[in-house]
């Protein structure tokens, strides 16, 4: 079984920073960046689970839910990751999103 600890650790760090961020930081783009990441991670998980299936977009539940949405999407993806290359790609996505979010 693939050890997905690098992904869950990166996502936990991002989610913790989102939860600790002031509302003004979330409004300036951190929450939007987190939602975009959650949507991408969710889409990847869905494509792995049902190749060729219709991808359902994660809804915008508001800036205060962004941390939870990222966490859920990453955990869903972690369960279906096929290998180390896909894992590394997911970790890179999280790290890049965290950097763009500025937190």
N, C-alpha and C positions, 0 to 999 in steps of 0.2 A: 504494500500500500504506500502511496506517495505521501511524504511528510509535507504538509501544507503550512507548517508553522511560519515560514517566512511571509506568506501572504496574510495569514491571520494577525501576525505581529504588526505588520505594516498598516493594516486596516485598523487595528485597535489603536495604534498610535495616532493615525489621522482622525479617527472618531473621537478620541479623547481630546485632541486639540480643538476639534469643532465644538465639542460640548463646553469647553472652557473659554472659547472665543467670545468676545463681546458681540452684542447684536450688530453693532456698526460694522464689524469685520465680516460677519455673515452676510449682511446686506451689500457689502462692497464686492461680493463675488465668491466668497468662500463656500457659501451654501450652494450656489449655482454650480460651482466646480464639483462639489461633492455629489450633487444630483446627477450631473453628467457622468461622473465615474460610476455611480450606482447603476445607472442605465446601461452603461457599457458592460459592466461586470454581469449584470442580469442577462443582457442579450447574449453574451458569450456562454453563460450557463445554459440558457434555453437552446442555443444552437448545438451544444454538445449533447444535451438530453434528447432533442428531437431534430436531428439534421434535416434541413429543408422545411421545417415547420414554420408557422407564423410566429414571429417574435412579438411578444406583448411588451409595450413600453411601460416602464415603472412610472407611476403617476407622481406628480409633484405634491408631496404632503406638507410642504412648507419648510421654511429654513430651519426650524427647530427640530425637524425630523430627519434632516439630511444625514446626520451621524448614524442614526439607526438604519436608514436605508442603505448606506454604504456597507454597514456591518452585515446586514441580512444578505445583500447581493453577493458579497465576498464569501460568506459562509456557504451559500448555495453553489457558487462556482467551485469552491474548494472541494466539495463532495464529488464533483464530476470531472475534475481536471485529469487529462489523460497522461500527462508526463511532466518532466522537469522543464522542458522548453515552454510549455503553456504556463506553468507555474511562474517561471522567470518573467514571462511577458506580462502576467497579471500583476506581479510585484512592481515591475517597471511602471505600469499604468498608475498604480496607487502612489508611488513615489513622485511621479511627474505631476499628478493632480495635487498632491500636498504642496509641492513647490509652487505651482501656479496659484493655489489658494492663498499662499503667503502666510501659512500658519505652521 
